[in-house]
Amino acid sequence: MIITLIGVVFTSCGTKENKYEKAFTETQQELTKKLAAISKTTNFNGFGVASVNDREVLYQNGFGIANVETNEKYTEHTIQNIASVSKTFIGLAVLKAQELGKLKLDDPVNLYLPFTVANPAFKNVPITIRHLVTHTSSILDNEEYLYRAWILFDTVNLEQNLKIDIGECKFSAPSTEVPMEEFLKRVLTQDGKWFKPNCFADKQPGAIFNYSNMGATLAALVIEKATGQKFDAFTKKYILDPLGMTSTGWGLRAIDLKKHTRLYINKTTAYPFYTGVTYPDGSLITSSSDMSKYIAELMKAYFGHGTLLSKESYQEYFKPQLSAANFVDRSTSEYSDEYNMGITMGFGSTGNFGHTGGDPGLFSVIWFDKERRIGTYFIINTDGDNKESGKQQYEIRTLLDEYSDKLNALSKLKNQ
């Protein structure tokens, strides 16, 4: 009789677990079906998504086309650069270097650099590492950055490709590329070859928020000098490898180019492949599958059980660092990542956090809702700065949010 009763209990528990496992899978399939239908109507060729809670990955997938010429599908394993979302890795790397005893957030950057960086109008006010990672360094992205940082990957159709309109930036020829350290030295030091006073604001370091790609890249160089390791190698060792992000790398030379989507001007016209001299500010290349691991780590870390950094370091990473006095024109949009700053992590006016990115042929975003305990990732492989594309992107993100809530509820049940 006892054996029979135990058997009944085991069977009952197994049935309950299977019930929720089945519902979870069916809900994922339902979301896939709806996103696949939307992908046939969008103004962009392909897109990737991922969703997590603070326990597990809820969903990851890719839709649409990665290569129009070959009709290759965009999947969860398709890779592309994530633009400025890359900067969130700089913040983690700075804090890891601090944990290792290699630097401190409030150290002046000139303590580590082989050249001197100072705002000419405030020569006696040191620029600190914290200033760099909160965008208050007073370093600006002037035309020397905008016109020299984006490098075409090869010389095919070079004359034609150099004329492509990419907004306020310009493509440069491969022959103009210089190493990251040399680039920063030429632009930021007063005796530098490309130095101009307008690469610094007229406010002293630490005073005003000015989003700065150059400042973020300088933080990466500080990490290199403080640790004795190249930034890409340091982040691979302490972030990518521990999270199992095996398809991820910094720049086109670090990844399998065959797995890289083409990036598109419109539905039919592809951009040439390009890379960035200041690669830490926006040239991490990854997949939806790998990014799901990353955003899962960040969601867990916000609630005190991350694995890459100590609890104290993560508290610093997610702590709003600025006040109203640091902003001239403060964004109050709920989904803006520039209402406040953590250590490269942006905060919206509601206290939710994340980061956006945009480069030729893409838009990307990671966003975390602290009340719902859900984080999401979304990226497209086509210019999406028009009204119709914006509506379609909103539709996808709204659907992802809706199903993330459903999957989150089922996740709690199936993991009880």
C-alpha positions in Angstrom: 0.0 0.0 0.0 2.8 2.4 0.8 4.6 1.7 -2.4 1.3 2.4 -4.3 0.8 5.7 -2.6 4.3 6.9 -3.3 3.9 6.0 -6.9 0.7 8.0 -7.1 2.4 11.0 -5.6 5.3 10.9 -8.0 3.0 10.5 -11.0 0.9 13.5 -9.8 4.0 15.7 -9.4 5.3 14.7 -12.8 2.0 15.5 -14.4 1.9 19.0 -12.8 5.5 19.7 -14.0 4.8 18.5 -17.5 1.6 20.6 -17.6 3.6 23.8 -17.0 6.5 22.8 -19.2 4.0 22.2 -22.0 2.3 25.5 -21.5 5.6 27.3 -21.4 6.7 25.7 -24.7 3.3 26.4 -26.3 3.5 30.0 -25.3 7.0 30.3 -26.9 5.6 28.7 -30.1 2.7 31.2 -30.1 5.1 34.1 -29.9 7.2 32.7 -32.6 4.2 32.4 -34.9 3.2 36.0 -34.3 6.7 37.4 -34.7 7.2 35.4 -37.9 4.0 36.9 -39.4 5.1 40.4 -38.5 8.6 39.8 -40.1 6.9 39.4 -43.5 5.5 43.0 -43.3 8.4 45.1 -41.9 10.5 47.8 -43.5 13.6 46.1 -42.1 15.0 42.8 -43.4 15.8 40.9 -40.2 15.6 41.2 -36.5 16.6 39.3 -33.3 14.9 39.2 -29.9 15.5 37.8 -26.5 13.7 37.9 -23.2 14.8 36.8 -19.6 13.7 37.0 -16.0 16.0 36.8 -13.0 16.1 33.0 -13.1 16.3 32.0 -16.8 16.1 32.8 -20.5 12.4 33.0 -21.4 12.8 33.3 -25.2 15.3 33.9 -28.0 14.9 33.9 -31.7 15.6 35.6 -35.0 13.3 36.5 -37.9 13.3 37.7 -41.5 16.3 37.8 -43.8 20.0 38.1 -43.0 21.2 38.3 -46.6 18.9 39.3 -49.4 21.2 38.0 -52.2 21.4 34.5 -50.8 18.0 34.5 -49.0 19.7 33.4 -45.8 17.4 33.5 -42.8 18.0 35.7 -39.8 18.1 33.3 -36.8 19.0 33.4 -33.1 22.6 32.5 -34.1 23.0 35.3 -36.7 25.6 37.8 -35.6 25.9 41.5 -36.0 27.3 44.5 -34.1 25.2 45.9 -31.4 26.4 49.5 -31.6 26.4 51.5 -28.3 24.9 48.6 -26.2 28.6 47.6 -26.4 29.4 50.3 -23.8 27.7 48.4 -21.0 30.6 45.9 -21.3 33.0 48.8 -20.6 31.3 49.4 -17.3 31.5 45.8 -16.2 35.2 45.7 -17.3 36.1 48.8 -15.3 34.5 47.4 -12.1 36.2 44.0 -12.7 39.5 45.8 -13.0 38.7 47.6 -9.7 38.0 44.3 -8.0 41.3 43.0 -9.2 43.0 46.0 -7.5 44.2 47.5 -10.8 42.4 50.9 -10.6 39.8 52.9 -8.7 36.8 54.6 -10.2 37.8 58.0 -8.9 41.4 57.8 -10.0 42.5 60.5 -12.6 42.8 58.9 -16.0 46.3 60.4 -16.4 47.5 58.1 -13.6 47.4 55.3 -16.2 47.7 56.9 -19.7 51.0 57.3 -21.5 49.9 60.8 -22.7 48.0 63.6 -20.9 44.3 64.3 -21.4 42.9 67.5 -20.0 40.2 70.0 -20.8 42.2 73.1 -22.0 39.8 75.4 -20.2 40.1 73.4 -16.9 43.7 72.1 -16.9 43.8 71.7 -13.2 40.6 69.7 -12.9 41.4 66.0 -13.4 39.2 63.8 -15.6 38.5 60.6 -13.6 37.5 57.1 -14.7 34.1 57.7 -13.1 33.7 60.8 -15.4 34.4 58.7 -18.4 31.9 55.9 -17.6 29.1 58.4 -16.6 29.6 60.6 -19.7 30.6 63.7 -17.6 34.2 63.9 -18.7 33.7 67.0 -20.8 35.1 65.0 -23.8 33.0 65.6 -26.9 32.6 63.7 -30.2 33.8 66.4 -32.6 34.2 66.1 -36.4 37.6 64.4 -36.0 35.8 61.4 -34.3 32.8 61.6 -36.7 34.9 61.6 -39.8 37.7 59.3 -38.9 36.4 56.5 -36.6 34.4 54.5 -39.1 36.6 52.4 -41.4 35.5 50.4 -44.5 36.6 46.8 -44.1 37.9 46.3 -47.7 38.6 48.3 -50.8 35.9 46.8 -53.1 34.0 49.7 -54.7 36.0 52.0 -52.4 35.4 55.3 -54.2 31.6 54.7 -54.4 31.4 53.5 -50.8 33.2 56.5 -49.4 30.4 58.6 -50.7 27.6 56.8 -48.9 25.5 59.1 -46.7 25.7 57.9 -43.0 24.3 61.0 -41.4 26.7 63.1 -39.4 29.5 60.5 -39.7 31.6 59.5 -42.7 33.2 56.3 -43.9 37.0 56.3 -44.2 39.3 54.2 -46.3 41.1 51.1 -44.8 44.4 52.8 -45.4 43.5 55.6 -42.9 43.1 53.2 -39.9 45.3 53.7 -36.9 45.4 51.8 -33.6 42.9 52.8 -31.0 45.5 54.3 -28.7 47.1 56.3 -31.4 43.7 57.6 -32.5 42.9 58.8 -29.0 46.3 60.4 -28.7 45.9 62.3 -31.9 42.5 63.6 -31.1 42.6 64.3 -27.3 46.1 65.6 -26.6 46.9 69.2 -27.2 49.9 68.4 -29.3 48.0 65.7 -31.1 47.9 65.6 -34.9 44.1 66.0 -35.0 43.5 67.9 -31.8 40.9 70.7 -31.9 39.6 72.6 -28.8 36.1 71.7 -29.7 36.7 68.1 -28.6 36.1 69.4 -25.0 33.0 71.1 -23.6 33.2 74.5 -21.9 32.1 72.9 -18.6 34.6 71.4 -16.2 35.0 67.6 -15.9 32.3 66.1 -13.7 29.8 68.9 -14.2 27.5 68.1 -17.2 26.3 65.0 -18.9 27.4 64.9 -22.5 27.2 61.5 -24.2 30.7 60.7 -25.4 31.9 57.8 -27.6 35.4 59.1 -27.3 35.2 59.2 -23.5 33.9 55.6 -23.3 36.7 54.4 -25.6 39.2 56.2 -23.4 37.9 54.3 -20.4 38.7 51.1 -22.3 42.2 52.3 -22.9 42.6 53.0 -19.2 41.6 49.4 -18.5 44.3 48.3 -20.9 47.0 50.4 -19.3 45.9 49.5 -15.7 45.7 45.7 -16.3 48.3 45.2 -18.9 45.8 43.4 -21.1 44.1 44.5 -24.3 40.5 45.5 -23.8 39.1 42.8 -26.1 41.2 40.1 -24.3 40.2 41.4 -20.9 36.5 41.3 -21.6 36.8 37.9 -23.3 38.4 36.5 -20.1 36.2 38.1 -17.6 32.8 38.5 -19.4 32.4 36.6 -22.6 34.0 33.3 -21.7 32.4 33.0 -18.2 29.0 33.6 -19.8 29.6 31.1 -22.7 29.2 33.8 -25.3 31.2 31.7 -27.9 29.9 33.5 -31.0 30.8 37.0 -29.7 33.8 39.2 -30.5 35.1 42.7 -30.9 35.1 43.7 -34.6 34.9 41.8 -37.8 38.3 40.2 -37.5 37.3 38.5 -34.3 34.2 36.6 -35.6 33.1 34.2 -38.3 32.1 36.6 -41.1 30.0 33.9 -42.7 27.6 34.1 -39.8 27.3 37.9 -39.9 24.1 39.4 -41.4 24.5 42.1 -44.0 23.4 45.5 -42.8 21.0 47.4 -45.0 20.2 50.9 -46.1 16.8 49.8 -47.1 15.1 46.5 -48.0 17.3 45.9 -51.1 20.6 47.9 -50.7 23.3 46.6 -48.3 26.0 48.7 -46.6 29.6 47.6 -47.2 31.2 45.9 -44.2 32.7 48.4 -41.8 34.5 48.5 -38.5 35.4 51.1 -35.8 38.8 52.4 -34.7 37.2 53.2 -31.3 35.8 49.7 -31.2 34.8 49.5 -27.5 32.2 52.2 -28.0 30.1 50.2 -30.4 31.7 47.3 -32.2 30.8 44.2 -30.2 29.4 41.6 -32.6 27.1 38.9 -31.2 23.9 36.9 -31.6 20.5 36.9 -29.9 21.4 33.6 -28.4 24.6 35.0 -26.8 22.9 38.2 -25.8 20.2 36.3 -23.9 23.0 35.0 -21.7 24.3 38.5 -21.1 21.0 40.1 -20.3 20.1 37.2 -18.0 23.3 37.8 -16.1 22.4 41.5 -15.7 18.9 40.8 -14.6 20.1 38.3 -12.0 22.8 40.7 -10.9 20.4 43.5 -10.3 18.7 41.3 -7.7 21.9 40.3 -6.0 22.9 37.0 -7.6 25.1 37.9 -10.6 28.2 35.8 -11.3 30.7 38.2 -13.0 31.1 40.8 -10.3 30.7 41.0 -6.5 27.4 42.3 -5.1 29.1 45.5 -4.1 30.4 46.1 -7.7 27.1 45.4 -9.2 25.4 47.8 -6.8 27.8 50.5 -8.1 27.1 49.5 -11.7 23.3 49.9 -11.2 23.4 52.9 -9.0 22.2 56.2 -10.6 25.3 58.4 -10.4 24.1 61.8 -11.5 21.6 64.5 -10.3 19.4 67.0 -12.1 22.3 69.5 -11.8 24.3 67.4 -14.2 21.8 67.8 -17.1 21.2 70.7 -19.4 18.4 69.1 -21.4 17.3 66.0 -19.4 15.3 63.3 -21.2 12.2 62.4 -19.2 10.9 59.8 -21.7 10.0 56.5 -19.9 12.2 54.5 -22.3 15.1 56.9 -22.7 18.4 55.7 -21.3 19.6 59.2 -20.6 17.5 60.3 -17.5 20.4 59.2 -15.3 23.5 57.1 -15.6 25.0 54.1 -13.7 28.4 53.0 -14.7 27.7 53.0 -18.5 24.2 51.7 -17.8 21.4 54.2 -18.5 18.3 54.9 -16.5 14.9 56.0 -17.6 12.6 58.4 -15.6 10.8 55.4 -14.1 14.0 53.9 -12.7 14.0 51.1 -15.3 17.3 50.8 -17.1 19.1 49.7 -20.2 21.0 51.0 -23.3 20.2 51.8 -26.9 22.5 51.7 -29.9 22.4 52.9 -33.5 24.9 52.6 -36.4 24.6 52.4 -40.2 22.1 49.6 -40.9 21.0 48.8 -37.3 19.2 49.8 -34.2 19.6 47.8 -30.9 18.3 48.0 -27.3 18.5 46.2 -24.1 15.9 47.1 -21.5 15.2 45.9 -17.9 11.9 46.4 -16.0 12.8 46.1 -12.3 9.2 45.7 -11.1 8.4 42.9 -13.6 11.9 41.4 -13.2 12.1 41.1 -17.0 14.9 42.1 -19.4 14.6 42.2 -23.2 16.9 42.5 -26.2 15.9 43.7 -29.7 17.9 44.4 -32.8 17.3 45.1 -36.5 19.7 44.8 -39.5 18.3 47.8 -41.5 18.2 51.5 -41.1 15.1 52.1 -39.0 14.9 55.8 -38.4 11.6 56.4 -40.2 8.1 56.6 -38.9 6.8 53.4 -40.4 9.8 51.4 -39.2 9.4 52.9 -35.7 5.8 51.7 -35.6 6.8 48.2 -36.6 9.6 48.1 -34.0 7.1 49.3 -31.3 4.7 46.5 -32.3 7.4 43.9 -32.0 8.7 45.2 -28.6 5.1 45.4 -27.3 4.4 41.9 -28.3 7.7 40.7 -26.7 6.7 42.5 -23.5 3.3 40.9 -23.5 4.6 37.4 -24.0 7.5 37.9 -21.6 4.9 38.4 -18.9 3.1 35.2 -19.8 6.3 33.3 -20.0 7.5 34.8 -16.7 4.4 33.6 -14.9 4.7 30.1 -16.4 8.4 30.1 -15.5 7.6 30.6 -11.8 5.1 27.7 -11.9 7.3 25.2 -13.8 10.3 26.0 -11.5 8.4 25.6 -8.2 
